[in-house]
Amino acid sequence: MKLLPFENTWPYERIQDDIYFEECPNCDAENVLTYMKKKQLEDAFDGVKTDIIMPCCQYKITIAEADNDYFWATERLRK
């Protein structure tokens, strides 16, 4: 996989099987609980593209890869 720029990253928090964003990259809503399932997170760790629909604004993020701190998206998330 080609190296993605840091502008395409977004931090997340994992509490048990729940994935939270401290802030939505689109609408700036705070403490957003995503609908991401454990299998989707495992796929993202394996480099399988995974979509997340943000529950706060219905914004779609395509995750190309994940590590323990960040999601690496196919598009720029940081302003």
Helices and strands as residue ranges (DSSP letters): G 6-8, E 9-11, E 13-15, E 18-23, E 30-33, H 38-45, E 50-53, E 60-66, E 70-73
